[in-house]
Amino acid sequence: MASNFTCPKPMKATSEGVFQGNNPLDYALPLVILQICLVLVLTRVLAYLLKPLRQPRVIAEIIGGILLGPSALGRNKQYLNAVFPKKSLPVLDTLANLGLLFFLFLVGLELDLMSLRRTGKKALSIAAAGISLPFLLGTAVSFVLRETVAKGASPAPFIVFMGVAMSITAFPVLARILAELKLLTTDIGKMAMSAAAVNDVAAWILLALAVALSGSGRSPLVALWVFLCGSAFIVISSVVIPPIFKWMSKRCPDGEPVDELYVCSTLGVVLAAGFVTDAIGIHALFGAFVVGVLIPKEGAFAGALVEKVEDLVSGLFLPLYFVSSGLKTNVASIQGIQSWGLLVLVICTACIGKIAGTVGVSLWCKIPFSEALALGLLMNTKGLVELIVLNIGKDRGVLNDQTFAIMVLMALVTTFMTTPSVIAVYKPAKAIMKSEYKHRRIYRKGFATSPFRMFFTFHGIRNLPTMTNLMEASRGTGKKETLTVHAMHLMELTERSSAILMVHKARQNGSPFWKKNPNADSNQIVVAFEAFQQLSKVSIRPTTAISALSSMHEDICNGAEAKRAAMIILPFHKHLRLDGHLETTRPEYRHVNRKVLEHAPCSVSILVDRGFGGNSHVSASNVHSLVTVLFFGGNDDHEALAYGARMAEHPGINLVVVRFLLDRDSHKSDSVSVEIDGPNSIEATSLDDEVIGEFKDKFMKESTIKYVERVVKNSSEAIEAIREHSKCNLILVGRTPEGELVASLRKLRSEYPEMGPVGNLLISPEFNSLASVLVVQQYHSQLSMDSLASLKEDEVTTDQGEYDSN
């Protein structure tokens, strides 16, 4: 009897268009485009909604996949058959697995085998406990599941898959959560990352074993052959791959573009390795992961590979894998009290295994309980790797629909709870009490000189020459070490999923830049700070801040307070072009600077870099710089004067202090319309006189210091006087100077209110000065109303640069 069953026609790639009577959804290419767009929109919207909860993007992608599948929208069969018909799933799964293949290659790039060898005993012990106890509990739960919802599952593969699924820690997701919580560069963060890296490698080895056992071979020896061939592949790759990529890496110096041939060759090797491991029977993902692990991490080559591959893979193709997983997840299959009870059992077992194992070993290693509990919660992070394990188990027939849905929800719950639970249980202790932090400004009564600390921040290589030359100018007499510099490299935490850069910086954080592998390619930041440390008597202590631009000011302020700095130096958000004009680097940096000015625990300066000292570090014996302080009056000008006096102690610095005074006999000033004889004005003037008197008493004997008083009638004369004294290397000025004369300057164009009236004048294109500018704000527990108002002004309005009417 002939069967009535007919196979569906294979989908053609492209349609001829709706005007030819074709439905685009019946063709592979337009359908997959629609699927990708739908996935991208839904996951990005969910990520935006979950952002206030500080959840990693993987949570939004897992939820998005489940919503698009039969658990939610897929309950409408018309939608499911139109957007995700069964005949389209092979194309979708192929693209998803191709994206996953390259993503696992990136995950392998994150794991540095050299750092794993240097992993301390504490991290190794925590990793071992974080794998073994959950694996044992997962094995125990597997017997319960096989008696209830997973009847008929093959015993050995099911036990191993459950054990691996319970014991996994998602290394990339953990790096992102730590960075979001600002714990990545702390001791607990580095401990968690080291333990998670070991855990990741062990989990992949166990997964390879599970895959080998899950094959439907005709003989028990098949699993053994698969395992032996997989081991042989790893051994051969370990011998062949590293030398080739080391050779490529040496031919790709820092700062130079990587040859396209090397990138294409690498991607070809990744695909070939995936083909070999798939042919062996341990999934193509393993080959890509192994290649990523074996590529050298030092130098520019690994970073270039990440930049070339990551955005396309993680932004476009990887979300398809979550949809592919979501289409297999049917939450409705979890029915009855028994099934929901098993879900609770699985979640509790996963949490207890990870947290109890980690906490127990951490306490044995004498880690405080709060840190031990936070470590346990962090190690309980699941994510994409968990989904990979579960999908392989589902595809191999080891996990049925109900077990698969239970395990996916377990991964979702455990990852979702990580961030809020860590915030709840772990409060990092302040390094110092506020009462111990005395010297929050450079100015001290009588211009007393004593060792002080400065907190320099920089975004990249462009900031380094002027920063190092400013450090040199700030170091004083050079007879003894009076200056301690804390240099913070500010790195933006983006939505990119790869953690290679974050992990590397976390490993190097707090250690001198030059204490690196001597065979590694030194980058320009390392060279600059190494040279400066050797040529000067300044102690440099580097740190790294990895955070979103919206919260970067918190890292700067907390870092300055922890180091008890007297002043923070911030780079201006514009840099110098070849034609001498200033060009915006990143407008977001302006927001960071404004927030630091508002919340700083000490004095703050914003440095407008016009090449102070040249394009490279100048040694002490070759320093010949002219520094000018423009003094109008007020606390910020006192701080600028004190900093200038510090610089004048350097034998290569000549200092000129210009004090501006208003000619009170002139009543026809076209710009002064304030009351000049009020009590506040008299008090401020007397305080300015006192500070200037202290400065003269201490420094006027020095031949390198010159003091000038300029009496002007109005703002026009003041501007001309400023122009005369702007022919120097560096100009120091207070952010909010005080006095009658300044009131008239405030009426001029103020494009950047955070720079103050004089600062805006000095950086305006019309002024045409070649001098770098340092705008100084003195620390006060509460900023003045004028100072706060200038920071709160709407940035859109201030960017237009309006003129006030007289």
BELGI-V279359 format. One record per helix or strand of 3 or more residues. SS is the DSSP state (h for helix, s for strand). FROM is the first residue (numbers start at 1). TO is the last residue. If there is no record, write none. Layout:
# BELGI-V279359
SS,FROM,TO ; SS,FROM,TO
This chain:
# BELGI-V279359
h,18,20 ; h,24,26 ; h,28,53 ; h,57,68 ; h,73,75 ; h,77,83 ; h,86,110 ; h,113,117 ; h,121,146 ; h,155,167 ; h,171,180 ; h,187,214 ; h,221,250 ; h,260,280 ; h,284,294 ; h,300,328 ; h,331,333 ; h,336,364 ; h,369,379 ; h,384,395 ; h,401,425 ; h,434,436 ; h,445,447 ; s,452,458 ; h,461,474 ; s,483,492 ; h,500,508 ; h,524,535 ; s,539,547 ; h,549,562 ; s,567,571 ; s,574,576 ; s,582,584 ; h,587,599 ; s,603,608 ; h,620,622 ; s,625,631 ; h,635,648 ; s,653,662 ; h,679,699 ; s,705,712 ; h,715,724 ; s,730,734 ; h,740,745 ; h,753,763 ; s,772,777 ; h,785,792 ; h,795,800
